[in-house]
Amino acid sequence: KYLYKLYPDAINHETTIGAYPIHNAIANLTHRDNPIAAVDIVKFMLDCNPSVKLQKMERKSLLAYACNRVYNGSNIHAGTEMIARQAKDHRLMTTPDSDGQLPLHTALQNN
């Protein structure tokens, strides 16, 4: 929150590999001692700027990106929280990725 207050535009800064801060928060969920903290960060970013949910990486929507992660017993709850938070947007749920798969297909295939 502190960094966001200092640099609110940083939430929309794309790295050279095409990732936004929210992608890093989702990807690093598996490396956290407390995966729910990553959920809180994702929720914060989504609440700060609703357009964050439209940020894509590798031509995948944010929801598809979250569904593409592999979750295990220690972080499955946090992963489903992040997915559920984004799944409320019907457009994101019904938009296929570049392979023609919906986010649900990806989530079921990977977990």
N, C-alpha and C positions, 0 to 999 in steps of 0.2 A: 504494500500500500504506500509505503514511504517513497519508493522509487517511482511509482505511478504518479504520485502527487508532484514530484520533481520534473518528470518527463512523461506526460500523458500520451504524447505522440509515439513513444517507443513501443506501445502495444501494437502498432501497425507497421513496425519496422521488419522488413523481410531480410533474412540472411542471404549470403551468396548461394546457399544450397536450397533456398526457397522456403525455409522454415520461419514461422512467426513465434513469438514468445509462448503462445498458447500450445503450439505443437511441442515445444520443449517441455512444458509442464506435463503434458500427456505422456510423452515418451519417457520421461524420467520417473514416472510413477513406480516402475518396477525397481528403481534404485533407492527408494526412500524407506527409512525405518518406519515412517508413519505415512502410508499411502493416502490416507484421508486428507492430509495437508495438501497434496497435489489437487485433490478434488476442490478444496477450498480456494486454491489459486485459480483453477479453471472457472469456478463459479464467479469469483471476483472479476476476472477479465471479461466474462460474458455479461456481467451486470454493469461494468464500467462502460462498455462500448458494444452495443448490440450487433454492429457490423463485423465483429470479431468472428462470429459463427460462419461468416461467408468466406473466411480466409482459407485458401486451398494450398495443399502441398502435394507435389507430384500429381497434379490434376485431380486430387481427391478432396472431397468436402471434409470439413473438420469432423463431422460425424463418421464418415467413412474411415478417416484416419484413426479415430478412437476405436472403431470397431475392428480395425486391422491389427491392433496391438494384441499381444498374447498375454493373457492374465492367468495367474495361478492362485492357489489357495490363500496366499497372504495378501493379495491385492485385488481379488475378484470383486469384492464389494465396492472398492473404490472405483474400479473400472466400470462396473455397471452404473454407479452413481453418475459418472461423467457422461456415459452414453445416454442414460435416461434424461439427464438435464438437456441434452441437445435434441433428443428424439421427439420432443414436444413440437418441434417445427416440422409440419407435415411435408413441406417442400424438400427438406433435407432427407427425410425418410424415403421419399419416392424418387429421388434423383440417382440414376445409376452412375457408376464410375466409368472409367475409360474401358473397362472390360465388360460392361453391361450388368454388373452386379449391384444390387441394392445394399445399403449398409447392413441390413439384417442377414443377407447371404454371407457377407464377409465375417460378421461376428460369429455366426454359427459354424462357419468353416474353420475359423482359427481357435475356437474355444470349445 
